[in-house]
Amino acid sequence: MMTQPAYMLFALTVTDEDTHQDYLAKAVDSLAGTGVEVVFTSDAVAAVEGDIPFERLVLLKFPSTQAARDWYSSPAYAAARQLRFASAATAFAAHIESGAAEGQ
């Protein structure tokens, strides 16, 4: 059986740009060797339904659920995560497992 990719979705509003730049540098370094693909990062978030209480969306694609979990719980990302907490109001961070489409 083929391993399905997994995604991490972050929704946030940056409150301290200088500290957030430090976070981004550490977060990017922490992703080295994980096989991650940055699907998108966007500050152009527009609601088609409901309210969106954040300004930025980031979607990361990992080769597997285990790879996503390993990265999120890694010491390298733990250090970066503290900078995110200090520099942005995070509406949510979500782990999403992908599955085969119905009928496959």
Secondary structure per residue as TSV (DSSP state, phi and psi in degrees):
chain	resnum	aa	ss	phi	psi
A	1	M	-	360.0	135.0
A	2	M	-	-76.2	138.0
A	3	T	-	-69.9	132.0
A	4	Q	-	-87.7	144.3
A	5	P	-	-68.3	162.9
A	6	A	E	-131.8	155.1
A	7	Y	E	-123.7	150.2
A	8	M	E	-121.4	126.0
A	9	L	E	-116.4	128.0
A	10	F	E	-119.4	135.0
A	11	A	E	-125.3	123.4
A	12	L	E	-154.2	166.4
A	13	T	E	-126.7	120.3
A	14	V	E	-72.5	130.8
A	15	T	S	-113.9	-15.8
A	16	D	-	-143.4	96.3
A	17	E	H	-62.6	-40.0
A	18	D	H	-62.8	-48.3
A	19	T	H	-66.2	-34.3
A	20	H	H	-66.9	-33.0
A	21	Q	H	-63.7	-38.1
A	22	D	H	-63.4	-42.4
A	23	Y	H	-58.5	-48.9
A	24	L	H	-58.9	-42.3
A	25	A	H	-61.5	-46.1
A	26	K	H	-69.5	-38.6
A	27	A	H	-64.2	-44.4
A	28	V	H	-61.9	-44.7
A	29	D	H	-59.1	-38.5
A	30	S	H	-68.4	-19.2
A	31	L	T	-83.5	-11.8
A	32	A	T	-56.9	130.9
A	33	G	T	80.7	4.4
A	34	T	T	-89.7	-13.7
A	35	G	T	77.0	17.2
A	36	V	-	-72.3	150.4
A	37	E	E	-121.5	127.0
A	38	V	E	-80.7	106.1
A	39	V	E	-70.6	-47.6
A	40	F	E	-164.9	156.8
A	41	T	E	-138.0	128.5
A	42	S	E	-146.7	137.5
A	43	D	S	-101.1	5.8
A	44	A	-	-103.8	67.2
A	45	V	-	-99.0	121.9
A	46	A	-	-128.9	132.4
A	47	A	-	-77.2	138.0
A	48	V	S	-106.6	-18.7
A	49	E	S	-148.4	142.6
A	50	G	S	71.2	-169.8
A	51	D	-	-107.3	146.8
A	52	I	-	-116.0	106.4
A	53	P	-	-89.3	33.3
A	54	F	-	-150.5	167.4
A	55	E	S	-111.3	-19.2
A	56	R	E	-132.0	138.7
A	57	L	E	-119.5	138.9
A	58	V	E	-132.4	128.8
A	59	L	E	-123.4	122.0
A	60	L	E	-111.6	139.2
A	61	K	E	-113.7	121.9
A	62	F	E	-105.8	156.3
A	63	P	S	-67.9	-19.0
A	64	S	S	-160.1	164.4
A	65	T	H	-59.9	-42.6
A	66	Q	H	-62.9	-39.7
A	67	A	H	-62.6	-41.1
A	68	A	H	-65.2	-45.0
A	69	R	H	-65.7	-41.9
A	70	D	H	-61.7	-43.4
A	71	W	H	-63.6	-49.6
A	72	Y	H	-60.9	-34.3
A	73	S	T	-95.5	5.0
A	74	S	S	-70.8	149.9
A	75	P	H	-58.6	-35.7
A	76	A	H	-63.6	-43.7
A	77	Y	H	-77.0	-28.8
A	78	A	H	-58.3	-40.9
A	79	A	H	-65.9	-42.4
A	80	A	H	-66.2	-41.7
A	81	R	H	-56.6	-37.7
A	82	Q	H	-61.4	-36.0
A	83	L	H	-68.9	-35.3
A	84	R	H	-64.2	-43.9
A	85	F	H	-59.5	-35.5
A	86	A	H	-80.1	-19.4
A	87	S	H	-117.0	-3.3
A	88	A	E	-152.4	147.3
A	89	A	E	-88.4	112.2
A	90	T	E	-91.5	116.2
A	91	A	E	-69.3	-42.0
A	92	F	E	-168.2	157.1
A	93	A	E	-129.2	124.6
A	94	A	E	-127.8	139.0
A	95	H	E	-98.0	128.8
A	96	I	E	-125.1	119.5
A	97	E	E	-86.9	134.7
A	98	S	-	-92.2	157.0
A	99	G	-	-137.4	169.3
A	100	A	-	-67.2	145.6
A	101	A	-	-64.5	151.5
A	102	E	T	-54.3	134.7
A	103	G	T	91.9	-2.0
A	104	Q	-	-104.0	360.0
